[in-house]
Amino acid sequence: MSDRIASYEGVLDAARQIAPAAVRTPLIESPALNERMGGRVLLKAETLQVAGAFKFRGAYNRISRLTPAELASGVVAFSSGNHAQGVAAAAKMMGTRAVIVMPADSPAIKVEGVRAFGGEVRLYDRWTESREEIGAAVARERGSVLVPPFDDPYVIEGQGTTALELLDQAGTPIDQLLCCCSGGGLMAGINLVLEAQSPQTQSWAVEPENYDDTVRSLAAGERTGHPSGPPSICDALQTPMPGVLTFPINRRVLSGALTISDHEAADAVAYAFRTLKLVVEPGGAAALAAVLAGKIETRGRTTAVILSGGNIDPALFATIIEGRFQPALKGAAA
């Protein structure tokens, strides 16, 4: 499997593979949002996907292709939460065991979500320990298959099915598409589809301002990380560096990358709830935050926005929608 290269044809195959299990999430258009932005804004609600985020697509595409012997040995994944839940859900559907290596400061709702799907959680310190090393050690110890959060062609292709659905549902040309970006798996899968089906569409990655590794990598022309900084409420987007497999795709297709602040992410979470009646986590609202904050021109254009996940800590959600979010609470997602 490691010799495979993620491709548009692979995304088409992934769509067939995950169809029996994944949700075809709705594409939402709000007159209030269109009026505010001066153009059409189409929202792909991956918050309504199995396990509450797009991650199920890639996880199921990968795990459903394992051999009977591999399924008998179980799977291992490392994630701050959404990939963790996606893997746990897919593993349960396929009748196999899942061990998930998660940061100790992951939102409790995400840890509980993994356990609710029957997954075993191994906590680690994201600041002093390596999740990759721990995951590899657990996989060796148990003879399990490692399911990476983004650097796997089947995972990338599974995530790309989001764009297949979006373009089919839109029924109209898309001028620009904004998507949150962490390791880049969702962005890369989407970009494979845009490159093949809608090359005129501008593609924009969105990151938290203190975790702008894609911005820095595009500027440097190679994968690079970012300086250490305070944690972001966008816990799902705190990856140290773009993926080995994902960055070449994104570098080739992206029009650019944008950054948002924690306050802008919180404003988007509040707007999604108050105006759109949607529950979106801060990282999942990153692309919407960039639109609402005017980081990109939307007037007279059709803009697609990926709402990538809705697994938000209840206490943080209450703080945001009640207007009590303050910079001092940046770590509140823990």
Stockholm file with secondary structure:
# STOCKHOLM 1.0

chainA/1-334         MSDRIASYEGVLDAARQIAPAAVRTPLIESPALNERMGGRVLLKAETLQVAGAFKFRGAYNRISRLTPAELASGVVAFSSGNHAQGVAAAAKMMGTRAVIVMPADSPAIKVEGVRAFGGEVRLYDRWTESREEIGAAVARERGSVLVPPFDDPYVIEGQGTTALELLDQAGTPIDQLLCCCSGGGLMAGINLVLEAQSPQTQSWAVEPENYDDTVRSLAAGERTGHPSGPPSICDALQTPMPGVLTFPINRRVLSGALTISDHEAADAVAYAFRTLKLVVEPGGAAALAAVLAGKIETRGRTTAVILSGGNIDPALFATIIEGRFQPALKGAAA
#=GR chainA/1-334 SS CTTCCCCHHHHHHHHHHHTTTSCCCCEEECHHHHHHHTSEEEEEEGGGSGGGBTHHHHHHHHHTTCCHHHHHHCEEEECSSHHHHHHHHHHHHTTCCEEEEEETTSCHHHHHHHHHTTCEEEEECTTTSCHHHHHHHHHHHHTCEECCSSSSHHHHHHHHHHHHHHHHHHCSCCSEEEEECSSSHHHHHHHHHHHHHCTTSEEEEEEEGGGCHHHHHHHHTSCCCCCCCCCCSCGGGCCSSCCTTHHHHHHHHCSEEEEECHHHHHHHHHHHHHTTCCCCCTTTTHHHHHHHTTSSCCTTSEEEEEECBCCCCHHHHHHHHTTCCCGGGGGGGC
#=GC SS_cons         CTTCCCCHHHHHHHHHHHTTTSCCCCEEECHHHHHHHTSEEEEEEGGGSGGGBTHHHHHHHHHTTCCHHHHHHCEEEECSSHHHHHHHHHHHHTTCCEEEEEETTSCHHHHHHHHHTTCEEEEECTTTSCHHHHHHHHHHHHTCEECCSSSSHHHHHHHHHHHHHHHHHHCSCCSEEEEECSSSHHHHHHHHHHHHHCTTSEEEEEEEGGGCHHHHHHHHTSCCCCCCCCCCSCGGGCCSSCCTTHHHHHHHHCSEEEEECHHHHHHHHHHHHHTTCCCCCTTTTHHHHHHHTTSSCCTTSEEEEEECBCCCCHHHHHHHHTTCCCGGGGGGGC
//
